[in-house]
């Protein structure tokens, strides 16, 4: 049994927590510490509930930084470019902010380490590649104590913020669950993120009067929601369908509504959301619902036994939707394939086995 600690800014879509849950159910001892409370109904282990600055100036500055990253991301993440973006304060006020924040957290982190015996852990996973402190001072202390450091990147952490140089130098293993990251950082290893489908409701056996299409974006811009809505409106002018847009809905209700739907659209033509699928897509294929998403041709060919319906633009989305709307048999066949694929590639046992292979290859265990 190994002692594995996860540290995450937030329980993004429940994925960091699933790693923690996987460790425990596969025989290791684990805890996960999150800095900020996820506003959606995902479970937590130890949540520090540190406040996020939400006043107008802070929100404006975050949006401005994302906009800046979008302008340079296409160059930095181009195929074959293995130099990832690197986080740097953009000006002196931002540098002062992180310096002051690190100072104010110091005592709280020291109490946390003592209360939960965090120095006893052997492997430290930094989910999103971020330490308690922006200068990575706690990671440096643990590295000197002989701890093994793992950085795991999930999405916009690498695309919009970039690596934290100090932590990257300390890391013994870098993993990602995002295919497009592999072109951004040469030492990244791909790992399907773990998922336990037992939380999902069974697909409703009641047949809908109209084919029902569902879309549940956490960020409209990242998921291409406006494009999706425009295609749905075009189809609505030609045939009867029902479209459900799920936003700011409690998680249990999201899963219930998805289980009563016929088709899901995860993302198509979004900006900065990467390509492929996320938690929303995992949930719907796990229920047995055919799920549409965008993928580059390389990604589509790389993904083993790809269970998704691929659409990369408005025309392809229009065609794929019509094919699924017209054929109940096609929807059911794709739905069955998705459920089987999820267990095979995202199941706890298979993900944990691959993770331990990476641990051994990098002298972590």
Secondary structure, DSSP 8 states (H G I E B T S, - for coil): --EEEEEESS-GGGHHHHHHHHHHHTT-EEEEEESS--SSS---SEE-------SHHHHHHHHHHHHHHHHHHHHHTSTT-----B---SSHHHHHHHHHHHHHHHHHHHHHHHHTTGGG-SEEEEETS--SSTT-HHHHHHHHTT-EEEEEE-SHIIIII-B-HHHHHH-SEEEES-GGGGGT-TTEEE------GGGS-----S--SSEEEEE--SSHHHHTHHHHHHHHHHHHTTS-EEEEE--S--HHHHHHHHHT-SEEEEESS-SSS-SS--HHHHHHHHHT-EEEE---HHHHHHSTT--SEE--SHHHHHHHHHHHHH-HHHHHHHHHHHHHHHHHHHSHHHHHHHHHHHHHHTT--
